[in-house]
Amino acid sequence: MKSGVLRKKRTWPILHTVVGLSQVLVLTTVMLLNVICVGEQFEVQLSQMSELSRFMGAQSARVATPSSPVISRKKFPEQDPHVCLAFLSCCGRTDLLNHTIAAAIRHMEEDEPNHLRYEIAWVDNGSDIDLTNKILESFQIEQALPLEKNTGLAYGMNLLIRNLCTAPYILLLEEDWLYLDDIVADQTPRRKAAIATAIAFTEMNQTAYDGRQVMGVFLRPETYSSFMKFPFLDIWQEVDVDLMNLPSNSQENDCNSDSMVDKINYLIACADSSTNSKYIWGSYTNGAGLYRRSSLIDNGRMYGEPGDAFHDRYVESNYAYRVGLKYCHAAIQLGDCQDLSSKECTAAFYHIGGGRGTRPMKVSDSKCTTYLWNFVGTPIFHRYLKLMGEESGMCSMEEIEDFKQLRAKEEDAIKYRKEVEETSKVLFEKQRTERDKMLEQARIIRQTDNDQIRRHVTWMSEFTDEQIEAEANKLERLARSPHPLEGYYDSHGRPLK
């Protein structure tokens, strides 16, 4: 592994013809070639060379060892981690990544139990080299892989899950899932130990009502309650969890210390895998999901890598559907409430990329769209395709070739980013104005006599001098922080009406 900041021209990982056939057979995971035909209109292929391409690409990963990191880690590099903090950035969004990595490291170093060991893996999809070098110069990272071109969500995620991370567990944070610190959420003991608790809970091998195994915990606000019903969204239950019950890759027993038992409330969520369901979510999510890495590997790779004739818009949803055929995930109560959609109740991270989206989220924003993409790679796909026939909405041969060459992905993404940028101009300006007002309010509070504040501000009438000062500090910290202000974007980063 090379170390230091990346200076030379980066090489986009591709399959080189000099690799011998024997190497291909050894290194390539045999993938079923999916040929899909409606008349003579099109065929869809999933590349058989993806494993080898990623294996070769991963060889360019390096250890980032900055001389003056933003936050120093107590132990680096970590040789035997319990969890991999996995970051995937693209499209120049390294400003968001900078906040996200810094907050995650601070949380791991200061909040989580001391015995929880972690590594960091990062893939960047085609951001400018000056931007990625700033990340390499700022943070200690075991596996850093900036790519010269945007190879897509699937390639980046597969690299993290299958090639770069080594820990038994992986926490997917992309570039814009920020830890909920004391500026925006109560720092309850469970929130501060959310990652260790999630791992220890998953190690208990809980099963859902139908026998599907719980493979992880989502640590974000979720909207499941709005579309999932019992038994797919189960009842809240209680269990004793030992926070010392953390696995690792070493042969040594991590459980020699005294136990750290905590009684927690949890709720299991399982996707409704029937085709009658309007939604395919419920068992997996990219953002702020902590999962047993072996379960994700067992599920197979994400489709949509270079060479795959697969629609980029359906990469995550197709993977989520395939996960839901076998696995579930869970929520754990971290606050004093059980509302899945509230950041106070079950979340340790939340989305800060509102107005900075990179991929179309609406069908109307993308061409060649059909719900059938969600079922590619599953037993039901061919039956569903045959049932729908010419009404399937699948693509022409030319459009399929666009997907294989990533042309359609880039066209959709560029168009969408431009639309989002234009839409968000007004919202960004409103947020800047609101943040300026918050700074001015903090200044006024500090300059005003506290007795006058208590007399004229009803909700602060019982505040002590220390509480008044804390309120001013909180206003100023929030105004200067990367935390999104409420009322502008939903949990998926879409503008609120």
Residue, then its C-alpha position, 0 to 999 in steps of 0.5 A: m500500500k502506498s501512503g501520503v497524498l495522491r500526486k500522480k495521475r490516477t488510473w481508472p480501474i478497468l479490466h486489462t487484457v494482459v491479465g491471463l485467463s487463469q487469473v480471470l478464472v481465479l479472481t472473478t466471481v462467476m456471475l449469471l449472465n442475465v439475458i432478457c428478451v421481449g421479442e428482439q427489442f433488447e437484452v440486459q447483461l450483467s458483467q462477468m468481470s466486475e469482481l476482477s475489475r474491482f480487485m484490480g482497482a482496489q490495488s490503487a487504494r492507499v493509506a492516508t497519513p496526514s502530518s497534522p490530521v484534523i482529529s487524531r485517532k488514538k490508534f492508527p492504522e487499526q489492524d483488527p477492527h470491529v466496524c468499518l466506517a465506509f464513505l462514498s463521495c462524488c461530484g465534488r461534494t467533498d465539503l460535505l464529506n469533510h464534515t461527515i468524516a470529522a464528526a464520525i471520528r470525533h464520535m468514535e474517539e470520544d463517545e463510543p466505548n473504548h474497546l470498540r475498534y474501527e477502520i475507515a474506507w473511502v472511495d471518491n467517484g471522480s471529484d477534482i484531484d485538489l478536492t480529494n487531496k484535501i481529504l487525504e491531507s486532513f484525515q487518517i484513513e486505512q483505505a483511500l481510493p479516489l477514482e479519476k472518473n465517476t464509475g457509479l454508485a454500484y461500483g463505489m459501494n461494492l468496492l467498500i463492501r467487498n474489497l476495501c473494508t476488512a471489519p466484520y461490520i460496516l457502517l455506510l455513511e456515503e458523504d452526507w450522513l452526519y452524527l447527531d451531536d449535542i447541537v441538535a440532539d440529546q446525547t443520551p448514553r445509548r446514542k453515544a454508544a449507538i454503533a457498539t449497541a447496534i453491533a452487539f444487538t446484531e450479534m444476538n442473531q434475532t429473527a423476524y416473524d417469518g424466520r428472516q435474519v436481522m443483519g443490522v440496524f438502521l441509525r437514521p430517521e426513517t419513514y417506514s411507519s408511513f407505508m409499512k404495516f404489521p408484521f413487516l414493521d413489528i412491535w417494539q420489544e425489549v432485550d438485554v444487550d452486552l456491549m462487550n459482545l463485539p466480533s473481530n477477525s482475530q482469534e483472540n477473545d474480545c470478551n475477557s473484560d467484564s460485561m456491559v449489559d444494557k436493556i434496550n428496546y428494538l423494532i424489526a423491519c422487514a421488506d414486503s417482498s411480494t410484487n403486490s407491495k407498492y414499496i420494496w424498502g424495509s430491509y436495507t438502506n445505504g445511508a447510515g445503515l450498519y450491517r454484518r458485512s458477510s450478509l451483504i456479501d452473501n446477498g451478491r453485488m450491487y448491479g450497475e457497475p461499468g459493463d452492466a446493462f443496468h439502470d443507475r436509478y434502480v441500483e439501491s432499490n434493486y439491492a434492497y429488494r434482493v436483501g429483503l428476500k432473505y434479511c431484515h434490519a432493526a431500529i433501536q431506541l436511542g432517546d426517550c421516544q419511539d418515533l422512527s421518523s424523529k431524529e431524537c428517537t432512533a437516529a444517531f446520524y442524519h442527512i445533510g445533503g439537502g439540495r445537493g442531490t446527484r441522482p434522479m429520484k423521480v421516474s419523470d427525471s430519468k428515461c427508460t424507467t420501469y419498476l421491473w428493474n427492481f427485480v433483476g437478478t431474482p427468480i421472479f423477474h423473468r416471470y414478471l417480464k413475461l406476464m407484462g409483455e410489451e407493457s413492461g416498459m423496458c428499453s431498446m437495444e440502444e438504450i441498453e448499450d447506453f447503460k453498459q457504457l454509463r452514458a445514460k447514468e451520466e446524462d441523467a445525473i448531470k441533468y438532475r444536478k442542474e435542476v437541483e442546483e437551480t431549485s435550491k438557489v432560493l432555499f440556500e439563500k433563505q438558509r443563509t439569511e436565517r443563519d445570519k439572524m441566528l448569529e444576530q440573536a446570539r449577539i443580542i442575548r449576550q449584550t442584554d441584561n439577563d433579568q431583562i431577558r427573563r422578564h420579556v422572553t416568556w419561554m426563558s423566564e425560568f432560565t438561570d444565567e448559565q442557561i441563557e448563556a448556553e442558549a446563545n452558544k447553541l444558537e451560534r454553534l448551530a448557525r455555524s455548523p453543517h447541520p441543516l436547518e429545519g423546514y427546508y428539506d426532508s430526510h431524503g434531501r428533497p425540498l419541502k413544499 
